[in-house]
Amino acid sequence: MSGNFYVTIGRQNGCGGRLIGKELAQRLGVAYYDRDILIDLIADDCGLTKETVAGLMEHRTSSLLYEMATLSQTNPLEEQVFISKTRIVGKLAEQGSMVIVGACADYILRDKENLLKVFLYGSPETRIDRITKVYKTTDYLTPGQLKSMDRKRADYYRFFTSYKWGERSNYDILVNTDVGLNNATDMLETICRNRFLK
């Protein structure tokens, strides 16, 4: 197959999405993008601080604040950031094949050919353990806090895409990363090579 291909990875918190995405991109020899990389690009594009962009990347402001900003006939900052993100992800896709984690990329790139939309999930116990050990956080995380983190991500996704985050019908493949990050990466690499690199 010739031409660019795109792998988008949505994920629950603690599923190792960035670790899998970075390793997969390296194995496939394509570009890799995630939230941290996009924050820098969006901050430059919008003329905002990185801290401001980071705060608006996955969390909605309240509906009241949104309505007030809308009434003032200016785009709320979170909408400006999403528009910038959409434009930047589109430009990156024009530059070549890539693996991109988060950023509603599955929605932004939905009309592209050669697109593989992946969603990673896992048990709360495994995800909390991974957050603690792999990401080396010292904060104790409860299942309730993890659920709240996922809900914020889901709310943001639904607000800007009108799709349900994690819904099976919105993705090509769902992977339970309880099987291990290396196993999940191996599986995705095999699928990508068979689908895009034959």
Accessible surface in RSA format (square Angstrom, percent):
REM  Atomic radii and reference values for relative SASA: ProtOr
REM  Chains: A
REM  Algorithm: Lee & Richards
REM  Probe-radius: 1.40
REM  Slices: 20
REM RES _ NUM      All-atoms   Total-Side   Main-Chain    Non-polar    All polar
REM                ABS   REL    ABS   REL    ABS   REL    ABS   REL    ABS   REL
RES MET A   1    94.44  48.9  37.18  24.6  57.26 136.3  49.41  42.0  45.03  59.7
RES SER A   2   102.98  87.0  81.91 109.3  21.07  48.5  51.41 109.5  51.57  72.2
RES GLY A   3    57.15  70.5   0.00   N/A  57.15  70.5  35.30  96.9  21.85  48.9
RES ASN A   4    55.85  38.5  47.30  45.7   8.55  20.6   3.15   7.6  52.70  50.9
RES PHE A   5     6.11   3.1   6.11   3.8   0.00   0.0   6.11   3.7   0.00   0.0
RES TYR A   6    11.18   5.2  11.18   6.4   0.00   0.0   2.78   2.1   8.41  10.4
RES VAL A   7     0.00   0.0   0.00   0.0   0.00   0.0   0.00   0.0   0.00   0.0
RES THR A   8     2.50   1.8   2.50   2.5   0.00   0.0   1.90   2.6   0.60   0.9
RES ILE A   9     1.39   0.8   0.00   0.0   1.39   3.3   0.74   0.5   0.64   1.7
RES GLY A  10    15.22  18.8   0.00   N/A  15.22  18.8  12.05  33.1   3.17   7.1
RES ARG A  11    19.64   8.2  19.29   9.8   0.34   0.8   2.67   3.6  16.97  10.3
RES GLN A  12    38.23  21.4  38.23  27.9   0.00   0.0   0.04   0.1  38.19  29.0
RES ASN A  13    17.73  12.2  15.52  15.0   2.20   5.3   3.16   7.6  14.56  14.1
RES GLY A  14    10.48  12.9   0.00   N/A  10.48  12.9   0.16   0.4  10.33  23.1
RES CYS A  15     0.44   0.3   0.00   0.0   0.44   1.0   0.00   0.0   0.44   0.5
RES GLY A  16     0.96   1.2   0.00   N/A   0.96   1.2   0.00   0.0   0.96   2.2
RES GLY A  17     2.69   3.3   0.00   N/A   2.69   3.3   0.00   0.0   2.69   6.0
RES ARG A  18    83.14  34.9  81.60  41.6   1.55   3.7  16.08  22.0  67.07  40.6
RES LEU A  19    74.74  41.6  67.78  48.5   6.95  17.5  69.76  49.0   4.98  13.4
RES ILE A  20     1.27   0.7   0.22   0.2   1.05   2.5   1.27   0.9   0.00   0.0
RES GLY A  21     0.00   0.0   0.00   N/A   0.00   0.0   0.00   0.0   0.00   0.0
RES LYS A  22   119.39  58.2 118.11  72.5   1.28   3.0  62.80  56.5  56.59  60.3
RES GLU A  23    65.94  37.9  63.93  48.4   2.01   4.8  20.09  38.9  45.84  37.4
RES LEU A  24     0.00   0.0   0.00   0.0   0.00   0.0   0.00   0.0   0.00   0.0
RES ALA A  25     1.84   1.7   1.78   2.7   0.06   0.1   1.78   2.5   0.06   0.2
RES GLN A  26   138.49  77.4 114.77  83.9  23.72  56.5  43.87  93.4  94.63  71.8
RES ARG A  27    66.70  28.0  45.07  23.0  21.63  51.5  29.00  39.6  37.70  22.8
RES LEU A  28    15.77   8.8   0.00   0.0  15.77  39.6   1.25   0.9  14.51  39.1
RES GLY A  29    68.41  84.4   0.00   N/A  68.41  84.4  35.98  98.7  32.43  72.6
RES VAL A  30    29.56  19.5   8.71   7.9  20.85  50.3  17.17  14.9  12.40  33.6
RES ALA A  31    43.21  39.7  27.52  42.5  15.69  35.7  38.60  54.4   4.61  12.2
RES TYR A  32    31.08  14.5  18.13  10.3  12.94  33.7  18.13  13.6  12.94  16.0
RES TYR A  33    31.77  14.8  31.77  18.1   0.00   0.0  15.11  11.4  16.66  20.5
RES ASP A  34     8.51   6.0   8.51   8.5   0.00   0.0   0.13   0.3   8.38   8.4
RES ARG A  35    58.26  24.5  57.81  29.5   0.44   1.1  13.65  18.7  44.61  27.0
RES ASP A  36    75.95  53.2  70.07  69.7   5.88  13.9  28.10  66.1  47.86  47.7
RES ILE A  37    64.53  36.7  61.00  45.4   3.52   8.5  64.24  46.3   0.29   0.8
RES LEU A  38     0.00   0.0   0.00   0.0   0.00   0.0   0.00   0.0   0.00   0.0
RES ILE A  39    13.47   7.7  13.47  10.0   0.00   0.0  13.47   9.7   0.00   0.0
RES ASP A  40    58.77  41.2  58.41  58.1   0.36   0.8  17.20  40.5  41.58  41.5
RES LEU A  41    66.26  36.9  62.81  44.9   3.44   8.7  63.29  44.4   2.97   8.0
RES ILE A  42     0.00   0.0   0.00   0.0   0.00   0.0   0.00   0.0   0.00   0.0
RES ALA A  43     6.09   5.6   3.89   6.0   2.20   5.0   4.20   5.9   1.89   5.0
RES ASP A  44   120.91  84.7  92.18  91.7  28.73  67.9  33.10  77.9  87.81  87.6
RES ASP A  45    65.53  45.9  30.38  30.2  35.15  83.1  13.48  31.7  52.05  51.9
RES CYS A  46    39.27  29.7   7.57   8.4  31.70  74.5  10.12  25.6  29.15  31.4
RES GLY A  47    69.25  85.4   0.00   N/A  69.25  85.4  36.79 100.9  32.46  72.7
RES LEU A  48    43.93  24.5  30.24  21.6  13.70  34.4  34.80  24.4   9.13  24.6
RES THR A  49    81.68  58.1  72.23  73.2   9.44  22.5  76.57 102.8   5.11   7.7
RES LYS A  50   111.32  54.3 108.54  66.6   2.78   6.6  60.80  54.7  50.52  53.8
RES GLU A  51   137.10  78.7 122.36  92.6  14.74  35.1  72.39 140.0  64.71  52.8
RES THR A  52    48.91  34.8  39.37  39.9   9.54  22.7  23.54  31.6  25.37  38.4
RES VAL A  53     0.00   0.0   0.00   0.0   0.00   0.0   0.00   0.0   0.00   0.0
RES ALA A  54    26.30  24.2  24.63  38.0   1.67   3.8  24.76  34.9   1.54   4.1
RES GLY A  55    44.11  54.4   0.00   N/A  44.11  54.4  33.66  92.4  10.45  23.4
RES LEU A  56    20.33  11.3  20.33  14.5   0.00   0.0  20.33  14.3   0.00   0.0
RES MET A  57     2.19   1.1   2.01   1.3   0.18   0.4   2.01   1.7   0.18   0.2
RES GLU A  58    22.26  12.8  22.26  16.8   0.00   0.0   7.75  15.0  14.51  11.8
RES HIS A  59    76.30  41.7  73.65  51.2   2.65   6.8  50.82  52.4  25.48  29.7
RES ARG A  60    86.34  36.3  59.11  30.1  27.22  64.8   9.05  12.4  77.29  46.8
RES THR A  61    48.25  34.3  37.61  38.1  10.64  25.4  42.95  57.7   5.30   8.0
RES SER A  62    61.03  51.6  44.33  59.2  16.70  38.5  51.73 110.2   9.30  13.0
RES SER A  63    63.72  53.8  58.69  78.3   5.04  11.6  26.61  56.7  37.12  52.0
RES LEU A  64   117.31  65.3 115.29  82.5   2.02   5.1 117.07  82.2   0.23   0.6
RES LEU A  65   101.32  56.4  96.84  69.3   4.48  11.2  96.98  68.1   4.33  11.7
RES TYR A  66    51.38  24.0  50.68  28.8   0.70   1.8  28.22  21.2  23.16  28.6
RES GLU A  67    99.25  57.0  97.14  73.5   2.11   5.0  33.91  65.6  65.34  53.3
RES MET A  68   109.90  56.9 101.91  67.4   7.99  19.0  94.62  80.4  15.27  20.2
RES ALA A  69    25.92  23.8  19.44  30.0   6.48  14.7  25.49  35.9   0.42   1.1
RES THR A  70    73.87  52.5  63.43  64.3  10.44  24.9  64.53  86.7   9.34  14.1
RES LEU A  71   148.12  82.5 124.48  89.1  23.64  59.4 128.08  90.0  20.03  53.9
RES SER A  72    68.31  57.7  41.31  55.1  27.00  62.2  49.15 104.7  19.16  26.8
RES GLN A  73   168.90  94.4 132.52  96.8  36.39  86.6  45.18  96.2 123.73  93.8
RES THR A  74    86.15  61.3  76.54  77.6   9.60  22.9  71.06  95.4  15.09  22.8
RES ASN A  75    72.27  49.8  62.59  60.5   9.68  23.3   2.72   6.6  69.54  67.2
RES PRO A  76    13.77  10.0   8.62   7.9   5.15  18.7  13.77  11.4   0.00   0.0
RES LEU A  77    80.07  44.6  73.70  52.7   6.38  16.0  73.70  51.8   6.38  17.2
RES GLU A  78     1.79   1.0   0.60   0.5   1.19   2.8   0.34   0.7   1.45   1.2
RES GLU A  79    41.86  24.0  41.86  31.7   0.00   0.0  12.00  23.2  29.86  24.4
RES GLN A  80    67.74  37.9  63.11  46.1   4.64  11.0  16.77  35.7  50.98  38.7
RES VAL A  81     0.00   0.0   0.00   0.0   0.00   0.0   0.00   0.0   0.00   0.0
RES PHE A  82    20.25  10.1  20.25  12.5   0.00   0.0  20.25  12.3   0.00   0.0
RES ILE A  83    76.30  43.4  74.43  55.5   1.87   4.5  75.80  54.6   0.50   1.3
RES SER A  84     0.67   0.6   0.56   0.7   0.11   0.2   0.56   1.2   0.11   0.1
RES LYS A  85     0.47   0.2   0.47   0.3   0.00   0.0   0.00   0.0   0.47   0.5
RES THR A  86    51.21  36.4  48.85  49.5   2.36   5.6  48.10  64.6   3.10   4.7
RES ARG A  87   104.56  43.9  93.29  47.6  11.27  26.8  52.35  71.5  52.21  31.6
RES ILE A  88    18.10  10.3  17.77  13.2   0.33   0.8  18.09  13.0   0.01   0.0
RES VAL A  89     0.00   0.0   0.00   0.0   0.00   0.0   0.00   0.0   0.00   0.0
RES GLY A  90    22.20  27.4   0.00   N/A  22.20  27.4  21.42  58.8   0.78   1.8
RES LYS A  91   114.37  55.8 112.34  68.9   2.02   4.8  66.93  60.2  47.44  50.5
RES LEU A  92    16.15   9.0  14.36  10.3   1.78   4.5  14.36  10.1   1.78   4.8
RES ALA A  93     0.00   0.0   0.00   0.0   0.00   0.0   0.00   0.0   0.00   0.0
RES GLU A  94   130.19  74.7 100.39  76.0  29.80  71.0  34.42  66.6  95.78  78.2
RES GLN A  95   136.26  76.2  94.79  69.3  41.47  98.7  45.59  97.0  90.67  68.8
RES GLY A  96    19.29  23.8   0.00   N/A  19.29  23.8  17.65  48.4   1.64   3.7
RES SER A  97    21.38  18.1  12.84  17.1   8.53  19.7   5.67  12.1  15.70  22.0
RES MET A  98     0.40   0.2   0.40   0.3   0.00   0.0   0.40   0.3   0.00   0.0
RES VAL A  99     0.00   0.0   0.00   0.0   0.00   0.0   0.00   0.0   0.00   0.0
RES ILE A 100     0.00   0.0   0.00   0.0   0.00   0.0   0.00   0.0   0.00   0.0
RES VAL A 101     0.90   0.6   0.18   0.2   0.71   1.7   0.18   0.2   0.71   1.9
RES GLY A 102    12.08  14.9   0.00   N/A  12.08  14.9   9.85  27.0   2.23   5.0
RES ALA A 103    10.50   9.7   0.00   0.0  10.50  23.9   2.81   4.0   7.69  20.4
RES CYS A 104     9.81   7.4   3.47   3.9   6.35  14.9   1.98   5.0   7.83   8.4
RES ALA A 105     0.71   0.7   0.21   0.3   0.51   1.2   0.21   0.3   0.51   1.3
RES ASP A 106    14.23  10.0  12.58  12.5   1.65   3.9   2.62   6.2  11.61  11.6
RES TYR A 107    45.40  21.2  44.51  25.3   0.89   2.3  14.90  11.2  30.50  37.6
RES ILE A 108    24.67  14.0   3.13   2.3  21.54  51.9   4.62   3.3  20.06  54.4
RES LEU A 109     3.19   1.8   2.18   1.6   1.00   2.5   3.19   2.2   0.00   0.0
RES ARG A 110   103.48  43.4  81.01  41.3  22.47  53.5  17.35  23.7  86.13  52.2
RES ASP A 111   131.53  92.1  98.81  98.3  32.72  77.4  42.17  99.3  89.36  89.1
RES LYS A 112    76.53  37.3  63.57  39.0  12.96  30.9  32.84  29.6  43.69  46.5
RES GLU A 113   143.76  82.5 130.72  98.9  13.04  31.1  55.00 106.4  88.76  72.5
RES ASN A 114    47.28  32.6  35.66  34.5  11.62  28.0   2.90   7.0  44.39  42.9
RES LEU A 115    15.48   8.6   8.29   5.9   7.19  18.1   8.29   5.8   7.19  19.4
RES LEU A 116     3.68   2.0   3.68   2.6   0.00   0.0   3.68   2.6   0.00   0.0
RES LYS A 117    47.27  23.1  47.27  29.0   0.00   0.0   9.60   8.6  37.67  40.1
RES VAL A 118     0.55   0.4   0.00   0.0   0.55   1.3   0.00   0.0   0.55   1.5
RES PHE A 119     6.62   3.3   6.62   4.1   0.00   0.0   6.62   4.0   0.00   0.0
RES LEU A 120     0.00   0.0   0.00   0.0   0.00   0.0   0.00   0.0   0.00   0.0
RES TYR A 121    81.34  38.0  81.34  46.3   0.00   0.0  45.77  34.4  35.57  43.8
RES GLY A 122     9.25  11.4   0.00   N/A   9.25  11.4   1.74   4.8   7.51  16.8
RES SER A 123    34.08  28.8  26.89  35.9   7.19  16.6  29.86  63.6   4.22   5.9
RES PRO A 124    53.68  39.1  53.68  48.9   0.00   0.0  53.68  44.3   0.00   0.0
RES GLU A 125   125.60  72.1 115.33  87.3  10.27  24.4  72.57 140.4  53.02  43.3
RES THR A 126    43.45  30.9  38.83  39.4   4.62  11.0  23.40  31.4  20.05  30.3
RES ARG A 127    10.85   4.6  10.85   5.5   0.00   0.0   0.02   0.0  10.83   6.6
RES ILE A 128    27.75  15.8  27.75  20.7   0.00   0.0  27.75  20.0   0.00   0.0
RES ASP A 129    64.41  45.1  60.37  60.1   4.04   9.5  20.18  47.5  44.23  44.1
RES ARG A 130    21.51   9.0  18.44   9.4   3.08   7.3   6.12   8.4  15.39   9.3
RES ILE A 131    22.35  12.7  22.35  16.6   0.00   0.0  22.35  16.1   0.00   0.0
RES THR A 132    59.28  42.2  54.17  54.9   5.11  12.2  46.85  62.9  12.44  18.8
RES LYS A 133   139.01  67.8 123.81  76.0  15.20  36.2  83.89  75.5  55.12  58.7
RES VAL A 134    68.24  44.9  49.70  45.0  18.53  44.7  54.54  47.4  13.69  37.1
RES TYR A 135    88.68  41.4  63.11  35.9  25.57  66.5  61.37  46.1  27.32  33.7
RES LYS A 136   166.99  81.5 141.32  86.7  25.68  61.1 109.55  98.6  57.44  61.2
RES THR A 137    40.64  28.9  29.74  30.1  10.90  26.0  24.18  32.5  16.46  24.9
RES THR A 138   139.98  99.6 103.13 104.5  36.86  87.8  83.60 112.3  56.39  85.2
RES ASP A 139   105.43  73.9  99.32  98.9   6.11  14.4  30.82  72.5  74.61  74.4
RES TYR A 140   176.44  82.4 153.21  87.2  23.22  60.4 119.98  90.2  56.46  69.6
RES LEU A 141    24.83  13.8  23.08  16.5   1.74   4.4  23.08  16.2   1.74   4.7
RES THR A 142    47.52  33.8  47.52  48.2   0.00   0.0  41.71  56.0   5.81   8.8
RES PRO A 143    79.40  57.9  74.70  68.1   4.70  17.1  75.08  62.0   4.31  26.8
RES GLY A 144    48.47  59.8   0.00   N/A  48.47  59.8  37.07 101.7  11.40  25.5
RES GLN A 145    89.44  50.0  84.97  62.1   4.47  10.6  31.90  67.9  57.54  43.6
RES LEU A 146     1.22   0.7   1.22   0.9   0.00   0.0   1.22   0.9   0.00   0.0
RES LYS A 147   135.92  66.3 132.10  81.1   3.82   9.1  76.87  69.2  59.05  62.9
RES SER A 148    39.07  33.0  38.87  51.9   0.20   0.5  17.58  37.4  21.49  30.1
RES MET A 149    71.32  36.9  67.34  44.6   3.98   9.5  62.14  52.8   9.18  12.2
RES ASP A 150    13.88   9.7  13.69  13.6   0.19   0.5  10.73  25.3   3.15   3.1
RES ARG A 151   124.92  52.4 119.68  61.0   5.24  12.5  55.03  75.2  69.89  42.4
RES LYS A 152   109.46  53.4 106.65  65.4   2.80   6.7  52.73  47.5  56.73  60.4
RES ARG A 153    30.63  12.9  30.14  15.4   0.49   1.2  11.89  16.2  18.74  11.4
RES ALA A 154    26.43  24.3  25.02  38.6   1.41   3.2  25.30  35.6   1.13   3.0
RES ASP A 155    68.29  47.8  64.52  64.2   3.77   8.9  12.39  29.2  55.90  55.8
RES TYR A 156     5.92   2.8   5.92   3.4   0.00   0.0   5.92   4.4   0.00   0.0
RES TYR A 157    10.17   4.7  10.17   5.8   0.00   0.0  10.17   7.6   0.00   0.0
RES ARG A 158   131.11  55.0 128.20  65.4   2.91   6.9  48.24  65.9  82.87  50.2
RES PHE A 159    68.38  34.2  37.96  23.5  30.42  79.2  45.40  27.5  22.99  65.8
RES PHE A 160    31.12  15.6  13.48   8.4  17.64  45.9  16.54  10.0  14.57  41.7
RES THR A 161     3.78   2.7   0.00   0.0   3.78   9.0   1.47   2.0   2.31   3.5
RES SER A 162    91.62  77.4  64.01  85.4  27.60  63.6  48.28 102.8  43.34  60.7
RES TYR A 163    86.04  40.2  82.65  47.0   3.39   8.8  53.23  40.0  32.81  40.4
RES LYS A 164   113.77  55.5 109.48  67.2   4.29  10.2  57.88  52.1  55.89  59.5
RES TRP A 165    35.90  14.4  23.34  11.3  12.56  29.5  18.28   9.7  17.61  28.6
RES GLY A 166    20.05  24.7   0.00   N/A  20.05  24.7   6.59  18.1  13.46  30.1
RES GLU A 167    64.99  37.3  60.74  46.0   4.25  10.1  17.33  33.5  47.66  38.9
RES ARG A 168   184.76  77.6 177.78  90.6   6.98  16.6  57.30  78.3 127.46  77.2
RES SER A 169    98.36  83.1  58.23  77.7  40.13  92.4  56.05 119.4  42.31  59.3
RES ASN A 170    28.24  19.5  22.67  21.9   5.57  13.4   6.14  14.8  22.10  21.4
RES TYR A 171    19.16   8.9   2.11   1.2  17.05  44.4   1.64   1.2  17.53  21.6
RES ASP A 172    74.33  52.1  37.34  37.2  36.99  87.5  12.28  28.9  62.06  61.9
RES ILE A 173    34.15  19.4  29.72  22.1   4.43  10.7  34.15  24.6   0.00   0.0
RES LEU A 174    58.06  32.3  33.83  24.2  24.23  60.9  33.83  23.8  24.23  65.2
RES VAL A 175     4.55   3.0   1.80   1.6   2.75   6.6   4.55   4.0   0.00   0.0
RES ASN A 176    50.01  34.5  45.28  43.8   4.73  11.4  10.87  26.2  39.14  37.8
RES THR A 177     0.07   0.0   0.00   0.0   0.07   0.2   0.00   0.0   0.07   0.1
RES ASP A 178    58.39  40.9  30.42  30.3  27.97  66.1  18.67  43.9  39.72  39.6
RES VAL A 179    77.80  51.2  56.94  51.5  20.87  50.3  66.93  58.2  10.88  29.5
RES GLY A 180    26.37  32.5   0.00   N/A  26.37  32.5  26.37  72.4   0.00   0.0
RES LEU A 181    36.74  20.5  31.72  22.7   5.02  12.6  31.86  22.4   4.88  13.1
RES ASN A 182   110.46  76.2 107.71 104.1   2.75   6.6  23.00  55.4  87.46  84.5
RES ASN A 183    84.78  58.5  80.47  77.8   4.31  10.4  13.50  32.5  71.28  68.9
RES ALA A 184     0.00   0.0   0.00   0.0   0.00   0.0   0.00   0.0   0.00   0.0
RES THR A 185     2.68   1.9   2.68   2.7   0.00   0.0   0.12   0.2   2.56   3.9
RES ASP A 186    66.57  46.6  64.63  64.3   1.94   4.6  26.31  61.9  40.26  40.2
RES MET A 187    80.55  41.7  72.70  48.1   7.85  18.7  64.42  54.8  16.13  21.4
RES LEU A 188     0.00   0.0   0.00   0.0   0.00   0.0   0.00   0.0   0.00   0.0
RES GLU A 189    33.66  19.3  33.66  25.5   0.00   0.0   4.86   9.4  28.80  23.5
RES THR A 190    77.11  54.8  72.91  73.9   4.20  10.0  50.69  68.1  26.42  39.9
RES ILE A 191    50.61  28.8  47.37  35.3   3.24   7.8  50.11  36.1   0.49   1.3
RES CYS A 192     0.00   0.0   0.00   0.0   0.00   0.0   0.00   0.0   0.00   0.0
RES ARG A 193    95.63  40.2  93.77  47.8   1.85   4.4  41.77  57.1  53.85  32.6
RES ASN A 194    82.89  57.2  69.65  67.3  13.25  31.9  18.59  44.7  64.31  62.2
RES ARG A 195   112.98  47.4  90.30  46.0  22.68  54.0  40.33  55.1  72.65  44.0
RES PHE A 196     1.65   0.8   1.30   0.8   0.35   0.9   1.30   0.8   0.35   1.0
RES LEU A 197    76.59  42.7  45.90  32.8  30.69  77.2  49.05  34.4  27.55  74.1
RES LYS A 198   172.59  84.2 127.87  78.5  44.72 106.5 109.02  98.1  63.57  67.7
END  Absolute sums over single chains surface
CHAIN  1 A    10338.6       8400.4       1938.2       5525.2       4813.3
END  Absolute sums over all chains
TOTAL         10338.6       8400.4       1938.2       5525.2       4813.3
